[in-house]
Amino acid sequence: MANARDKNYEFVRREDAPILPPPATEAGITGWLWQNIFVSMADYTSIGAGIRSLLMAILSVLILYFGGTQIYALIDFTIFSAVFSDPEGIKREACWTVDQGGVLPSGWHGACWPFVVAKQKFLLYGAYPAEDLWRVNLTGLVGLVGMVWVMIEKLPYRREVGAAMLTLYPLMAFILLTGGNSDAEFSNIGIWLVIGLAIISAGRLGKRGFLGPTFAEFATLIGFTGWVFLIFNAVRGVAAVDFGLEPIDTRDWGGLLITLVVAITGIVASLPLGIILALGRRSEMPVARLLSTIFIEFWRGIPLITVLFMASVMLPLFMPEGVNFDNLLRALIGVMLFSAAYMAEVIRGGLQAIDKGQYEGAQAMGLSYWQTMRLVILPQALTHVIPGIVNTFIGLFKDTTLVSIVGIFDLLGAAQSTIADPSWSSHVQALSVYVYVALLFFVFCFGMSRYSIYMENKLSKSRSH
Amino acid sequence: MSRPSSLIYDRQARSLVFQVLLILALVFGAWWLGSNTLVNLAAQGKTLGFGFLTQTSGFQINATLGTWLMEYNVGSSTYLDVYVIGIINTFLVAALGIIGATILGFTMGIMRLSKNFVIRSFATVYVEVLRNIPLLLQLFFWYFAVLRSLPNRRGQIEIFEGAAGINITGLYLPAPLPQDGAGIVGVAFIVFVIAAFWIGSWAKKRQYETGQRFPAFWAGVAIIFFGTALVYFVMGQPIDWSFPVFKDTGPLLRRGFQIGNGMAIIPEFIAVWLALTLYTAAFIAEIVRAGILAIAKGQTEASYSLGIRPGTTLRLVIIPQALRVIIPPLTSQYLNLTKNSSLAVAIAYPELVSIFAGTALNQVGKEIEMIGMMMIVYLTFSLLTAAFMNWFNARVKLVER
């Protein structure tokens, strides 16, 4: 049968129809605008839809106006209207309006950046001696490089760098920041080191069966105890070495330094405790389970500020006479116990997500409880909960500001105390420094939350196949 | 027959020994801490005991709901009163914060899912900014930067002429003064609320049985509103209103809001409430968004294909399912809000931590008793919340197939 095209009918098209551009509502900028903004306010086919569209239009305009004015106010305050320099060194008068005796126009409202610049050192380091700031900077730089190294997946030796960051770095940071040279006796440390070595060798002998079957069973535990002794005293020994650094009391620390020290120490120290508590809460032993649960629920049930009150007021009462912690250490202990409880719950979530077959498989291979945990369960569980750990860290980082209430000058505490400086007093003094501190916190927290979301996506991808 | 050494290989025996050791360690630790404490207390010449609760307190507390309810007077009220005032004020700001944060959080969460770019990105910016700035900083911002820049005590910003105004000493609103018969109006209001709920359940039952619908919601609102109004007028309007009085003439020191007229809300309360509401709302918005996104898209599509309209789909299909996901984390946000209300100590809003563990502790010096009493309040609240969560989880589990 002949094709319609061959017959030469006049009404049959011979060429392809021209390709039309997509409708304006579907592509390009207009399409995007239509679909994302105007479509929701363009339906007037019925009274109800019309009212809804009108309301949506009004709401959009109101929000656009409100949001726009807020954003403009912020930009105006921080950039357009802000005072950036104080060349004559007149301090507060640089940020005064004509009515107050300054030069700025009446009704002026902008950031007083020279004030923040003048307080910059205090906000970042507190009263840390100016000639020793390199120690803080070095600690921060090494920490930053190490952290970035661990986070970027393409770099070699990530595992080793991570291990060093968790073991050597805290020691280095401690010595650099405090100056080390603690007043522990070297002879005393030496004796403990020898005792540690003796315990380890006893454990080794026991393992080979030289000391009888009962002893052999506990060899691992004994060896472990020995290593704890050894490492603890080695750390004490290194901390007692005189590196020629000026000792700096923690009372002189402040600003961002304290914020980072408290948050990072809190999170790192709470990891091992959190793991133990999480395992305890899932243990088959009723006593261990009960104690872990009580511990976790107690710390999670009270606000951090009461923990800090307790640490600063009650902790000295609990310690034997003569034992005296400095203020920062007290707060650190409180923060550590507090975040350990939250960490335990995060890790417990990871443990629960592990398939039962993993436990059974490990048991079938003849692994003991601790071997199962160390080699099979925890590596998987901890990877699962990296986003949760990062989120806990963000929360702790923000909560660190509470130490300012118990008299430690963290970033916010330092900011608050700069406001009391009369030589810079002006009507924008408080707002300037708040905006600056808020910006710092926002950059840190937002960055970390992006990283956590990135990790979450990556992990869920790797889990799905 | 088992040799003693084989006990080591017995799992039960090992776990028993371990648990006994754990208990011994715990008892020893408690004993060590306790004895240290006793020695330290003796060295400071202090004793343990709750006798201080009946002592009269010697400090002024800012006028709030707590001081009003407890009729607080320096010199005649006791430290127990201070404790109760602290609890009342904590729960006042927590309860109002929870209400505010829920409304704002749900609004923002739904706005984040809007198809409209303007609305969606506004909510996103709100959530990201508020979530990533510490609460304490936000509190300082509202208190020191915003509320401190209000007019001083001799000036005001008028909100409603003669009825509401704000200045640095607080927000002034009309106060209801109940007269004889106001109790009956209150009782009537409660009765009408119960009646409205009863009508709701009756209408639901009737719809299930006969298919006939009844506008129960509007009927209930009408009964509550008109019924209460009717009783109010029948009783001869038994509630007087005390309006704030502002003087801007006369002797300079007498100008400003006059004490004893209207209701004064202290700026500390406003700052704490604002900060808690805005901060927690950002978290609630994320929970609501995640909860709605967790419902499979097929649910919406199935509902549309049955011819159910978008609004009704949201109300009858999506939200009931999303609530199951939303409520557990929402409860823990409520708990967080209540715990975070303790930050009010930083700006001296008279809540539990501020007046009891702060001012009163400085005067009495009973650290252990007072901090313990303070913790008990928070612990009780969080245990109650946990109990509610367990109950709720058990309930929604039954609904599940």
Interface residues (C-beta under 8 A of the other chain):
Chain A: Q35 N36 I37 V39 S40 M41 M56 L59 S60 I63 L64 F66 G67 P213 T214 E217 E284 M285 P286 V287 A288 L291 E297 F298 R300 G301 I302 P303 L304 I305 T306 F309 M310 V313 M314 P316 L317 F318 M319 P320 E321 I394 K398 D399 T400 T401 L402 S404 I405 L412 Q416 I419 H427 A430 L431 Y434 V437 A438 F441 F442 C445 F446 S449
Chain B: S5 I8 Y9 S15 F18 Q19 L22 I23 L26 L33 N36 T37 V39 N40 L41 A43 S114 K115 N116 F117 V118 I119 F122 V125 E128 V129 R131 N132 I133 P134 L135 L136 L137 F140 F141 F144 A145 R148 S149 K339 N340 S342 L343 V345 A346 V353 A357 L361 E367 I368 I371 M374 M375 Y378 L379 F381 S382 L383 A386
